[in-house]
Amino acid sequence: MGYELIKCEAFKRRDPAVKEILFRINSSSRGMREKALLAEKLRRDAETLLGCGGHDPAVPDCGNCREISRRRKRLAELILDRTA
């Protein structure tokens, strides 16, 4: 997705696991209960990055990390709403 260019260490550490979660959510063979569990993991990862203590609004990579994390959190919440 091109996120490899973000120079945020916290984002880089979490991104491979998040990509795996997204891949598994998108797998058509997953049941809704499993998708909900994966969405909860996605939401927790997004919230962790959104709460980053090293966030600097003057750094573009921080802004990109925040925007991507917000979108991932919204996606997780949509999935959780649909599976509730």
Secondary structure as GFF3:
##gff-version 3
##sequence-region A 1 84
A	DSSP	three_ten_helix	3	5	.	.	.	ID=ss1
A	DSSP	alpha_helix	9	26	.	.	.	ID=ss2
A	DSSP	alpha_helix	32	50	.	.	.	ID=ss3
A	DSSP	alpha_helix	60	83	.	.	.	ID=ss4
###
